[in-house]
């Protein structure tokens, strides 16, 4: 069916019946509302518009579909169509044909929904009646606003009695000029600020440490920014770490004499748990603190390497384990400064230990440091001390060092690692044990212990292949409260549940640092690698000279 036939059906015989019903309904409404003269005028106007719409079959299809012309077909026969819907609810397709192609929506009770005529603002109710409430407003809109009949417009004054609104100044937070945010100085030529500037003097504002750019050292060579690789990026890298292999060892006895054997290696006392309650202050008066040997200690490691004829042609780094501990821990601990010497000779990078200057320790700090050495003496067998004898003459300079070969990523590393004690299996195989002390944990200190201390314990033991860690927990007075033995490989599983740190991230970070370091340093040149405030980057600085221990070692190779 084309649009012309559809228009004829819309205004066909069925619509004439609807118009007749509409006239009858209007007649009844005139009888009921005869007493209201204004309402009668509106009904007469509606009767004229509906009769004219029914007689003119050339009306536009848009008016009939939108509601303006549809009032003659749907709105006028609201009551009759509702009756037909109740009686013949099963014949909805036939109802669409009687309505001239117009589709009506029915609810669950088969009643017509109220429809709104958007063009004429007439509201069609469920009872079929029409509301012409907005007709007076349409007549007012037709009036000429500038004509003589508009008295309201003629009374309008030439000058408005209302003041012109003044908007407040816009504060530009992205343009921090002198004077700051509209105080005292005019911002963008908009006038003075909202608040007066307080009386001076005006102190200089400190720079934010995050954006503070300190002047670079004149010795600066290169840097590695720590924010260049996120933890998620490092976690996706899988860095291989070769199982450490012991190649040699040496011992430092009382008096500082060095022997290339294991005479200073102590045996672990398995019944250490029976010493709970021991006072770790015992023997503090006769304690010999550790001396700072500087590069001389690194020279002892190099002497051991030469005495055992360990080849260095395929090695990339020679270092103490302490330097690797610092690099791996920096992946998460960003508030502890450190530095080390970097010297490249014959393709091998030697990392020398540098001790930063420290403030003098108090009595309590020196006692806390001694408690660790005292626990090492208590947890090891001493053939010179009998059962029940007090601990005396603890010497921190007596040590045993193992020379270990390993591989981190593509970097072959030869390192020296101090070992606290050892134990043996039933078949006689020897393994090392790390001894540590810590303050007894509570609700407030447990998280920091697992975030930082356990991280350091794991790095130190993992790099050297130490399978067990024995921790002695003490109180604030230095009395041993309890002991706990940890398996090194179980620490990462314990921390993984809390997501404090990941061992793989530490290895990936160390691989990034070693790659950058080995590719930056030049042959026969000396550098200093440092990590200092504001702790956002690793800096490589030019050094003045090379330690004599490294120079003598290279000459004797």
Residue pairs with C-beta under 8 A, 6 or more apart in sequence:
1 9
1 101
3 61
6 61
6 100
6 101
7 57
7 59
7 61
7 64
8 57
9 100
9 101
10 61
10 64
10 73
10 100
10 101
10 102
11 54
11 57
11 59
11 64
11 72
11 73
11 100
12 100
14 98
14 99
14 100
15 54
15 72
15 73
15 100
16 54
17 77
18 72
18 73
18 76
18 77
18 80
19 50
19 51
19 54
19 72
19 76
21 76
21 77
21 79
21 80
22 50
22 72
22 76
22 77
23 47
23 50
23 51
25 76
25 79
25 128
26 43
26 46
26 47
26 50
29 43
29 129
30 40
30 43
33 39
33 40
33 43
34 40
42 132
42 135
45 132
45 135
46 130
46 132
50 71
50 72
50 76
53 59
53 69
53 71
53 72
54 72
59 69
60 69
63 69
63 70
63 119
64 70
64 72
64 73
65 102
66 117
66 118
66 119
67 75
67 115
67 116
67 117
67 118
67 119
67 120
67 122
67 124
68 117
68 119
68 120
70 102
70 117
71 117
71 120
71 122
71 124
71 130
73 99
73 100
73 102
74 81
74 99
74 102
74 104
74 115
74 124
75 115
75 117
75 122
75 124
75 128
75 130
76 128
77 128
78 112
78 124
78 125
78 126
78 127
78 128
78 129
79 127
79 128
81 99
81 104
81 112
82 111
82 112
82 126
82 128
84 95
84 98
85 95
85 106
85 110
85 111
85 112
86 110
88 94
88 95
89 110
92 106
95 104
96 102
96 103
96 104
104 112
105 112
105 113
106 112
107 113
111 126
112 126
114 123
114 124
114 125
114 126
115 124
116 123
116 124
117 123
117 124
121 133
121 134
122 130
122 131
122 132
123 130
123 131
123 133
124 130
125 131
143 149
143 150
144 150
145 153
146 153
148 154
168 194
169 182
169 187
169 190
169 191
169 193
169 194
170 188
170 190
171 181
171 182
171 187
171 193
171 194
172 187
172 188
173 181
175 187
175 188
177 185
177 187
178 185
179 185
179 187
179 197
181 187
181 193
182 192
182 193
182 194
182 195
183 193
183 195
183 196
183 197
184 193
184 196
184 197
185 193
186 192
186 193
187 193
209 534
210 534
212 534
214 534
217 539
217 541
219 528
219 541
219 542
219 543
220 539
220 540
220 541
220 542
221 520
221 527
221 540
221 541
221 542
222 516
222 520
222 539
222 540
223 537
223 538
223 539
223 540
224 512
224 513
224 516
224 537
224 538
224 540
225 536
225 537
226 330
226 334
226 535
226 536
226 537
226 538
227 536
229 508
229 509
229 512
231 331
231 502
231 505
234 331
234 504
234 505
234 508
234 509
234 512
235 502
235 504
235 505
235 508
237 504
237 508
237 511
238 504
239 408
239 409
239 504
239 507
239 508
239 510
239 511
240 407
240 408
240 409
241 406
241 407
241 408
241 409
241 507
242 406
242 407
242 408
243 406
243 465
244 404
244 405
244 406
244 463
244 464
244 465
245 404
245 405
245 406
246 402
246 403
246 404
247 308
247 310
247 403
247 404
247 405
247 414
248 260
248 304
248 305
248 307
248 308
248 310
248 402
248 403
249 260
249 261
249 262
249 265
249 304
249 400
249 401
249 402
249 403
250 258
250 259
250 260
250 261
250 300
250 301
250 303
250 304
250 400
250 401
250 403
251 258
251 259
251 260
251 261
251 262
251 263
251 264
251 265
251 399
251 400
251 401
252 258
252 259
252 264
252 300
252 397
252 398
252 399
252 400
252 401
253 259
253 263
253 264
253 398
254 395
254 397
254 398
256 291
256 397
258 300
258 303
260 303
260 304
260 307
260 308
262 400
264 398
264 399
264 400
265 400
265 419
265 421
265 422
266 376
266 380
266 381
266 382
266 400
266 420
266 421
266 422
267 380
267 381
267 421
267 422
267 423
268 379
268 380
268 381
268 421
268 422
268 423
268 433
268 470
269 378
269 379
269 380
269 381
270 423
272 378
272 379
272 470
272 472
272 483
273 482
273 483
275 378
275 379
275 480
276 480
276 481
276 482
276 483
277 479
277 480
278 378
278 479
278 480
279 478
279 479
279 480
280 370
280 371
280 374
280 375
280 378
280 437
280 474
280 478
280 479
280 480
281 367
281 370
281 371
281 374
281 477
281 478
282 374
282 390
282 391
283 374
283 377
283 390
283 391
283 392
283 393
283 394
284 367
284 370
284 374
286 392
286 393
286 394
287 370
287 373
287 394
287 396
288 393
288 394
288 395
288 396
288 397
289 366
289 369
289 396
290 396
290 397
291 397
292 355
294 355
294 547
295 341
295 352
295 547
295 548
295 549
295 550
296 549
297 320
297 353
298 320
298 350
298 352
298 353
298 547
298 549
298 550
299 547
299 548
299 549
299 552
299 553
300 401
301 318
301 320
301 401
301 403
301 416
302 318
302 549
302 550
302 553
303 553
304 401
304 403
304 416
305 312
305 318
305 403
305 414
305 553
306 553
306 556
306 557
308 403
310 403
310 405
310 414
312 318
312 346
312 348
312 414
312 557
313 347
314 412
315 348
315 412
315 413
315 414
316 347
316 348
316 349
316 411
316 412
316 413
316 514
316 518
317 348
317 349
317 350
317 351
317 411
317 412
317 413
317 414
317 415
317 514
317 518
318 348
318 349
318 350
318 351
318 413
318 414
318 415
319 350
319 351
319 413
319 414
319 415
319 416
320 351
320 353
320 415
320 416
320 417
321 404
321 415
321 416
321 417
321 418
321 460
321 463
321 464
322 353
323 340
323 351
323 353
324 413
324 415
324 459
324 463
324 510
325 456
325 459
325 460
325 463
326 338
326 340
326 531
327 509
327 510
327 513
327 514
328 459
328 463
328 506
328 507
328 509
328 510
329 336
329 455
329 456
329 459
329 506
330 509
330 531
330 538
331 501
331 505
331 506
331 508
331 509
331 510
332 451
332 455
332 501
332 505
332 506
333 452
333 455
334 535
335 535
337 356
337 530
337 531
337 532
337 533
337 535
338 354
338 356
338 530
338 531
339 354
339 356
339 528
339 529
339 530
339 531
339 532
340 351
340 352
340 353
340 354
340 528
340 529
340 530
341 350
341 351
341 352
341 353
341 354
341 526
341 527
341 528
341 529
341 543
341 547
342 349
342 350
342 351
342 352
342 517
342 521
342 526
342 527
342 528
342 529
342 540
342 543
343 349
343 350
343 352
343 525
343 526
343 527
343 543
343 546
343 547
343 550
344 350
344 521
344 522
344 523
344 524
344 525
345 523
345 524
345 550
345 554
346 523
346 554
346 557
347 523
349 517
349 518
349 521
350 550
351 529
352 547
352 550
354 528
361 369
367 478
368 478
370 394
371 437
371 474
371 478
372 436
372 437
373 394
373 396
374 391
374 394
375 435
375 437
375 472
375 474
375 480
376 420
376 421
376 435
377 391
377 394
378 391
378 472
378 480
379 421
379 435
379 470
379 472
379 483
380 420
380 421
380 435
385 391
399 418
400 418
400 419
401 416
401 417
401 418
401 419
402 416
402 417
402 418
402 419
402 432
402 464
403 414
403 415
403 416
404 414
404 415
404 416
404 417
404 464
404 465
405 412
405 413
405 414
406 412
406 413
406 415
406 463
406 465
407 413
408 507
408 510
408 511
408 514
409 507
409 511
409 514
409 515
411 511
411 514
411 515
411 518
415 463
415 464
417 463
417 464
419 432
419 464
419 466
420 432
420 433
420 434
420 435
421 432
421 433
421 435
422 430
422 431
422 432
422 433
423 430
423 431
423 433
423 468
424 430
424 431
425 431
431 466
431 467
431 468
432 464
432 465
432 466
432 467
433 466
433 467
433 468
433 469
433 470
434 457
434 460
434 461
434 466
434 468
434 469
434 470
435 469
435 470
435 472
436 457
436 469
436 470
436 471
436 472
437 471
437 472
437 473
437 474
438 449
438 453
438 471
438 472
438 473
438 474
439 445
439 473
439 474
439 475
439 476
440 473
440 474
440 475
440 481
440 482
441 449
441 473
447 500
450 494
450 495
450 498
450 500
451 500
451 501
454 491
454 494
454 495
455 495
455 500
455 501
455 506
457 469
457 471
457 486
457 491
458 488
458 491
458 492
458 503
459 506
460 466
461 467
461 468
461 469
461 488
462 488
462 503
466 488
467 487
467 488
467 489
468 485
468 486
468 487
468 488
469 485
469 486
469 487
469 488
469 491
470 483
470 484
470 485
470 486
471 483
471 484
471 485
471 486
472 480
472 482
472 483
473 480
473 481
473 482
473 483
473 484
474 480
474 481
475 481
492 502
492 503
495 501
496 502
513 538
516 538
517 529
517 540
520 540
521 527
521 540
525 542
526 542
526 543
526 544
526 545
526 546
527 540
527 541
527 542
527 543
528 540
528 541
528 542
528 543
529 538
529 539
529 540
529 541
530 538
530 539
530 541
531 538
531 539
532 539
